Amino acid sequence: MSKLNIKTGDKVVVIAGKDKGVTGEVLSVLPMDNKVVVKGVNIQTHFNKPKSKDDKGGIVKKEGAIDISNVQVICPTCNLPTRIGRGVDESGKSVRICKHSNCGAIITTKVAKVKKTTKKSK
């Protein structure tokens, strides 16, 4: 499986499909399906039936997944949609780089990490 250039928390613009031109934040990445879920894009409606007397039915709207090839990352430095390149920073770590000729900035994503808890065995 190839490495994806889009990560959770990236700001992207949709370049194809019914929501073309819409910008949003990536909520999740589905690498096995080559799809991403973007906030405010591909809104799907689900009609819930009441399951019991006390339960209320209703209409639920949520974002659906779109193909990863239909979005492009917005560079935080030059604020333009860009292709992503790979490079190595000073510490030797692989980083994502903006491919615009005059920019070349490193693209980073600030995502809150979830702390994993482990159960102690007795």
Backbone as CSV, one residue per row, in Angstrom:
resi,resn,N_x,N_y,N_z,CA_x,CA_y,CA_z,C_x,C_y,C_z
1,MET,0.844,-1.175,0.000,0.000,0.000,0.000,0.891,1.241,0.000
2,SER,0.567,2.199,-0.854,1.368,3.407,-0.956,1.037,4.376,0.173
3,LYS,1.952,5.280,0.431,1.772,6.264,1.480,0.875,7.388,0.968
4,LEU,-0.108,7.786,1.766,-1.030,8.839,1.361,-0.455,10.203,1.712
5,ASN,-0.764,11.199,0.879,-0.248,12.543,1.092,-1.201,13.419,1.886
6,ILE,-2.379,12.904,2.214,-3.374,13.681,2.948,-3.556,13.063,4.323
7,LYS,-3.566,13.925,5.348,-3.705,13.460,6.727,-4.923,14.098,7.377
8,THR,-5.365,13.510,8.465,-6.460,14.072,9.244,-6.055,15.445,9.773
9,GLY,-6.942,16.423,9.596,-6.656,17.780,10.058,-6.178,18.709,8.966
10,ASP,-5.840,18.181,7.791,-5.411,19.021,6.672,-6.576,19.849,6.159
11,LYS,-6.282,21.052,5.667,-7.279,21.869,4.996,-7.178,21.551,3.507
12,VAL,-8.307,21.133,2.914,-8.295,20.714,1.512,-9.392,21.428,0.727
13,VAL,-9.254,21.416,-0.603,-10.272,21.927,-1.505,-10.691,20.778,-2.417
14,VAL,-12.000,20.687,-2.686,-12.525,19.644,-3.570,-12.339,20.122,-5.004
15,ILE,-11.707,19.291,-5.855,-11.411,19.699,-7.228,-12.281,19.003,-8.256
16,ALA,-13.149,18.070,-7.827,-14.035,17.374,-8.762,-15.276,16.906,-8.030
17,GLY,-16.374,16.770,-8.774,-17.606,16.259,-8.196,-18.618,17.359,-7.936
18,LYS,-19.707,16.986,-7.274,-20.804,17.937,-7.053,-20.443,19.057,-6.089
19,ASP,-19.447,18.863,-5.231,-19.018,19.879,-4.275,-17.729,20.561,-4.705
20,LYS,-17.486,20.657,-5.997,-16.248,21.248,-6.519,-16.091,22.686,-6.032
21,GLY,-14.886,23.002,-5.531,-14.588,24.346,-5.063,-14.792,24.556,-3.577
22,VAL,-15.376,23.587,-2.881,-15.636,23.719,-1.450,-14.363,23.372,-0.676
23,THR,-14.048,24.187,0.325,-12.903,23.889,1.181,-13.404,23.380,2.525
24,GLY,-12.606,22.539,3.152,-12.964,21.993,4.453,-11.800,21.259,5.072
25,GLU,-12.009,20.817,6.284,-10.978,20.092,7.029,-11.226,18.596,6.916
26,VAL,-10.155,17.836,6.790,-10.259,16.383,6.698,-10.576,15.831,8.079
27,LEU,-11.712,15.137,8.178,-12.121,14.551,9.452,-11.515,13.174,9.657
28,SER,-11.451,12.378,8.579,-10.834,11.057,8.676,-10.337,10.622,7.311
29,VAL,-9.371,9.727,7.333,-8.775,9.173,6.114,-8.995,7.671,6.139
30,LEU,-9.478,7.125,5.014,-9.710,5.687,4.875,-8.718,5.138,3.852
31,PRO,-7.507,4.758,4.280,-6.462,4.376,3.332,-6.754,3.095,2.558
32,MET,-7.512,2.174,3.126,-7.810,0.932,2.409,-8.726,1.180,1.213
33,ASP,-9.581,2.201,1.314,-10.521,2.522,0.243,-10.061,3.712,-0.595
34,ASN,-8.933,4.344,-0.250,-8.458,5.573,-0.890,-9.520,6.661,-0.849
35,LYS,-10.113,6.869,0.321,-11.159,7.863,0.494,-10.865,8.727,1.715
36,VAL,-11.458,9.936,1.709,-11.367,10.839,2.843,-12.757,11.372,3.163
37,VAL,-12.955,11.759,4.425,-14.193,12.409,4.850,-13.833,13.847,5.173
38,VAL,-14.485,14.795,4.461,-14.187,16.215,4.602,-15.399,16.914,5.214
39,LYS,-15.133,17.808,6.159,-16.202,18.522,6.856,-16.986,19.396,5.874
40,GLY,-18.314,19.199,5.823,-19.186,20.001,4.985,-19.265,19.574,3.528
41,VAL,-18.707,18.413,3.186,-18.683,17.939,1.804,-19.385,16.587,1.727
42,ASN,-20.135,16.354,0.634,-20.840,15.103,0.378,-21.789,14.760,1.534
43,ILE,-22.673,15.693,1.852,-23.628,15.513,2.935,-24.662,14.461,2.529
44,GLN,-24.815,13.443,3.361,-25.764,12.370,3.105,-26.860,12.413,4.165
45,THR,-28.085,12.103,3.750,-29.237,12.145,4.643,-29.693,10.732,4.956
46,HIS,-29.912,10.461,6.242,-30.403,9.154,6.671,-31.675,9.375,7.475
47,PHE,-32.733,8.656,7.110,-34.022,8.788,7.781,-34.169,7.669,8.809
48,ASN,-34.220,8.036,10.093,-34.340,7.059,11.177,-35.800,6.859,11.548
49,LYS,-36.197,5.600,11.621,-37.541,5.262,12.085,-37.503,5.114,13.598
50,PRO,-38.585,5.470,14.276,-38.615,5.248,15.722,-38.610,3.750,16.024
51,LYS,-37.756,3.319,16.926,-37.641,1.900,17.274,-38.606,1.490,18.381
52,SER,-38.975,2.457,19.227,-39.911,2.156,20.314,-40.852,3.347,20.493
53,LYS,-41.731,3.219,21.467,-42.707,4.279,21.715,-42.031,5.576,22.169
54,ASP,-40.993,5.448,22.978,-40.302,6.619,23.510,-39.258,7.177,22.543
55,ASP,-38.786,6.376,21.639,-37.745,6.786,20.695,-38.349,7.652,19.601
56,LYS,-37.680,8.730,19.283,-38.137,9.592,18.203,-37.320,9.296,16.955
57,GLY,-37.977,9.263,15.837,-37.277,9.140,14.567,-36.771,10.510,14.164
58,GLY,-36.162,10.576,13.029,-35.685,11.874,12.579,-34.785,11.755,11.379
59,ILE,-34.317,12.902,10.961,-33.429,12.980,9.806,-32.035,13.307,10.322
60,VAL,-31.051,12.486,9.941,-29.664,12.684,10.343,-28.855,12.991,9.090
61,LYS,-28.130,14.104,9.132,-27.261,14.468,8.013,-25.817,14.342,8.469
62,LYS,-24.982,13.674,7.651,-23.573,13.532,7.984,-22.747,13.506,6.708
63,GLU,-21.449,13.710,6.869,-20.541,13.729,5.735,-20.244,12.314,5.269
64,GLY,-20.202,12.136,3.960,-19.835,10.861,3.377,-18.414,10.918,2.852
65,ALA,-17.848,9.771,2.566,-16.477,9.692,2.068,-16.433,10.048,0.580
66,ILE,-15.351,10.718,0.174,-15.111,10.996,-1.238,-13.731,10.473,-1.595
67,ASP,-13.498,10.272,-2.876,-12.226,9.717,-3.310,-11.097,10.704,-3.037
68,ILE,-9.961,10.163,-2.663,-8.821,10.987,-2.281,-8.257,11.770,-3.470
69,SER,-8.514,11.282,-4.692,-8.017,11.983,-5.876,-8.839,13.223,-6.198
70,ASN,-9.985,13.398,-5.536,-10.846,14.547,-5.786,-10.585,15.713,-4.840
71,VAL,-9.565,15.619,-4.011,-9.220,16.723,-3.111,-7.752,17.081,-3.273
72,GLN,-7.451,18.341,-2.950,-6.073,18.815,-3.027,-5.784,19.622,-1.760
73,VAL,-4.616,19.413,-1.182,-4.228,20.069,0.057,-3.974,21.552,-0.204
74,ILE,-4.399,22.399,0.742,-4.114,23.832,0.670,-2.878,24.093,1.516
75,CYS,-1.866,24.677,0.899,-0.614,24.985,1.597,-0.874,26.078,2.635
76,PRO,-0.455,25.887,3.893,-0.699,26.906,4.905,0.139,28.168,4.712
77,THR,1.223,28.085,3.948,2.082,29.243,3.743,1.592,30.123,2.595
78,CYS,1.350,29.511,1.410,0.947,30.300,0.237,-0.565,30.304,0.008
79,ASN,-1.334,29.547,0.802,-2.798,29.471,0.723,-3.303,29.116,-0.665
80,LEU,-2.606,28.231,-1.366,-3.009,27.759,-2.684,-3.135,26.241,-2.664
81,PRO,-4.075,25.683,-3.454,-4.126,24.226,-3.587,-2.839,23.740,-4.239
82,THR,-2.270,22.687,-3.704,-0.969,22.247,-4.189,-0.855,20.738,-4.213
83,ARG,0.044,20.266,-5.058,0.431,18.868,-5.004,1.445,18.727,-3.874
84,ILE,1.603,17.522,-3.383,2.477,17.272,-2.245,3.711,16.514,-2.705
85,GLY,4.872,16.991,-2.272,6.119,16.292,-2.518,6.646,15.742,-1.206
86,ARG,7.640,14.882,-1.311,8.267,14.308,-0.118,9.705,14.788,-0.042
87,GLY,10.146,15.067,1.175,11.517,15.487,1.389,11.967,15.071,2.775
88,VAL,13.188,15.448,3.112,13.764,15.107,4.407,14.162,16.409,5.091
89,ASP,13.778,16.573,6.367,14.145,17.783,7.095,15.517,17.624,7.737
90,GLU,15.913,18.607,8.552,17.256,18.619,9.155,17.507,17.424,10.062
91,SER,16.447,16.944,10.708,16.618,15.825,11.632,16.579,14.461,10.934
92,GLY,16.359,14.452,9.615,16.327,13.203,8.873,14.957,12.574,8.788
93,LYS,13.939,13.289,9.199,12.576,12.780,9.187,11.909,13.130,7.859
94,SER,11.094,12.200,7.332,10.377,12.436,6.081,9.251,13.445,6.316
95,VAL,9.176,14.462,5.451,8.162,15.509,5.589,7.463,15.731,4.257
96,ARG,6.286,16.379,4.321,5.539,16.740,3.122,5.907,18.169,2.734
97,ILE,6.082,18.404,1.425,6.544,19.691,0.930,5.583,20.210,-0.127
98,CYS,5.324,21.533,-0.105,4.511,22.198,-1.122,5.279,22.200,-2.444
99,LYS,4.603,21.869,-3.559,5.271,21.747,-4.851,5.265,23.042,-5.671
100,HIS,4.703,24.145,-5.135,4.751,25.403,-5.873,6.191,25.870,-5.988
101,SER,6.533,26.432,-7.138,7.927,26.783,-7.431,8.485,27.830,-6.477
102,ASN,7.679,28.786,-6.055,8.206,29.833,-5.188,7.943,29.583,-3.707
103,CYS,7.254,28.510,-3.365,6.916,28.258,-1.957,7.854,27.209,-1.349
104,GLY,7.616,25.936,-1.608,8.462,24.860,-1.093,8.415,24.695,0.413
105,ALA,7.335,25.151,1.064,7.230,25.083,2.522,6.914,23.668,2.989
106,ILE,7.286,23.385,4.218,6.969,22.098,4.833,5.537,22.170,5.347
107,ILE,4.728,21.181,4.993,3.325,21.132,5.403,3.212,20.245,6.626
108,THR,2.779,20.850,7.722,2.597,20.104,8.963,1.139,20.181,9.370
109,THR,0.698,19.219,10.141,-0.668,19.175,10.627,-0.636,19.071,12.136
110,LYS,-1.361,19.970,12.785,-1.455,19.934,14.241,-2.721,19.174,14.610
111,VAL,-2.549,17.915,14.990,-3.676,17.069,15.375,-3.456,16.622,16.810
112,ALA,-4.494,16.745,17.617,-4.402,16.302,19.001,-4.306,14.786,19.030
113,LYS,-3.273,14.282,19.672,-3.076,12.838,19.764,-3.925,12.288,20.902
114,VAL,-4.525,11.135,20.649,-5.311,10.463,21.678,-4.372,9.613,22.514
115,LYS,-4.449,9.805,23.808,-3.574,9.058,24.703,-4.136,7.661,24.893
116,LYS,-3.333,6.664,24.615,-3.769,5.282,24.771,-3.557,4.846,26.210
117,THR,-4.564,4.189,26.747,-4.448,3.654,28.102,-4.274,2.157,28.007
118,THR,-3.447,1.637,28.864,-3.211,0.191,28.896,-3.659,-0.350,30.237
119,LYS,-4.194,-1.538,30.186,-4.608,-2.191,31.421,-3.417,-2.905,32.037
120,LYS,-3.257,-2.707,33.328,-2.164,-3.367,34.029,-2.601,-4.772,34.404
121,SER,-1.771,-5.723,34.098,-2.093,-7.108,34.457,-1.658,-7.371,35.896
122,LYS,-2.391,-8.251,36.555,-2.093,-8.568,37.953,-1.198,-9.770,38.043
